[in-house]
């Protein structure tokens, strides 16, 4: 079961994030997993959509799509204007940007790459390619949790990933 709750009066939002949060939090979601010893497995997801704040239909669609992506295990992207995304052109920002910046729900290439990395199929590397390597300090110690991004020179598409994404820390 993967419940998506529409919090019409904002009471769920306020009870979790504090009184008044319903005035600024559009929604939240997450997923649960189980590591059975040999394979990490998605167990369930849940989402809460804030119905207290009045937003237009486009913003609500973006919020729903964003929170459903959290429900299936995606996290926020770190791409922003530092990598050349233009703030005056919101469709250029990934759907998983922490703020509802987009004007439509079509996935950005960074969103597609994140879903593909989490739920790969046999053609993933041949269709999209793959960057490999280690992100380490001078002494060889791994740098965990760092945002790494790459830009495709021909198309100017940008992609991001966390340095230890999908790595078993054990």
N, C-alpha and C positions, 0 to 999 in steps of 0.2 A: 504494500500500500504506500502510495506517495501523495499525501494530502497537500492540496493547495487551498489555503483558507483566505477568504475575502473578509478582511477585518473592517466591517462597515462603519464602526464608530471609533476605531483606533485604539480600543481598549487593550487588545493583545500587544500592540506595539508599545503602548505606555507601560504595561505590566512587565515587559522584558527590558526595555531601554530607559525607562523612567518617565515620570509625569511630564507631558508636553512633547515627547518624542514624536507623537502622532502628527505634529505640525510640520515635521521635516523629513521623517523617514518614509520613503515610498514603499518599501517592502524589504523583506529579508528571506533568505533561504539557505539551505545547506544539505549535505548528504552524510550518510553514515556508511562505513565500510567494515569489513571483517577480514582479518588476515588469518587464514586457516593454517598457516605454517608453510604453505608452498605457493600460494597465490592470493593476492589481495582481491577482494570481491566487493562490488557495490552491493549494499543491502537495501537502502531506502533513501528517499529524499523527502523534504518537506519545505513548504514555502508559505509565507504570509504576505498578502498584498494589502496595502493600506487604502481603504475606501473612504477614509475621513477627509483626506486632502482632495480637493477638486482639481483634476487635471484633464487636459483634452484627450481625445481618443488616441492620438498618435503617441503621446507620452505614456498612456496606460499600456499600449501595445509594447512599447520599448521596455517598460518596467516588467511586464509579464514575461517577455522573452528573456530578459536579463536574469530574473529570479528563477525561471525554469532552468536556465543554464547552470546556476548555482545548485539547483536541485539535482542535476545529473553529475555534479562534481567539479565544475569549473570555478576558478577563482577570478579575481579582478585582474585585468591587464595593467601593465605599467606604462604603456605607450601613451604619449601626450605630445604637446608642441615641442618638447625637447628633441624628438625624433623627426620633426618636420610636419606633424599633423597640424592642420590649420584650424584654429578654434572658431573662425567665422564660417567654417564649412563642416557642420556637425556630423554629416554622414561619413566623414573621413575618420571619425573616432570609432574604435571598436565598440561593439555592443556591451562587452564586459568592462568598459570603463566605469569607475566607481560612481560617476554622476550620470544621470539620464541626459546625455548630451546629444544623442542621435535623433534624427527626425524620421527614421524608419527602421524596421526590424530585420532587414537583410543582414546576414552575417558579414563582418569585415574579415579580411584574409587572416588576421591574427586570431579571431574567434574560430575560424575554420581549422586553423593549425592546432589550436588548443583542443578542440573536440577530437580531431584526428589523432593527436598524441595520446589522449586519454582512452579513446575507443578506436584503435587502429584496425585497418583491414590489410589484406595481403598486398595490395597495390600501393600502400602509403608511401614508401620510400621511392618507388619508381615514378610516381605521379608528382610528388612534391619535393623529393630530394631530402637530404639529411645533413646537418652539420654535426660534427662530433668533435670531442676534445675534452680537456679538463680545465676548469677554472680554479686556479690555485694561487696561493701566496708564493713569494719568492722561495720560501723554504719547502714548498711542496704540499703544505697543508691546504686541503680543500676549502673553498669559500662557498659555504652553503647559504641558500636563500637569496642570492644576489639576482637582480634583474639583468638579464642579458638580452640584447636585441640585435637584429640583423636587418639590413636593407638590401633588397633586390635591386641591383643597379639599373637594369633595363626598364623596370616598371615602377621603381620607387616604392614598391610595397614594403611595409615593415612588419616584422614578426618579433614577438618576445617570448621568453621562457624564464623560469626560475632555475638557477644554476644546478640545483640538485633534484629537479623535477623527476618523479617516478623512480628515484634511487632508494633502495632499501637501506636505511641507516644501520641496520644490524650487522 
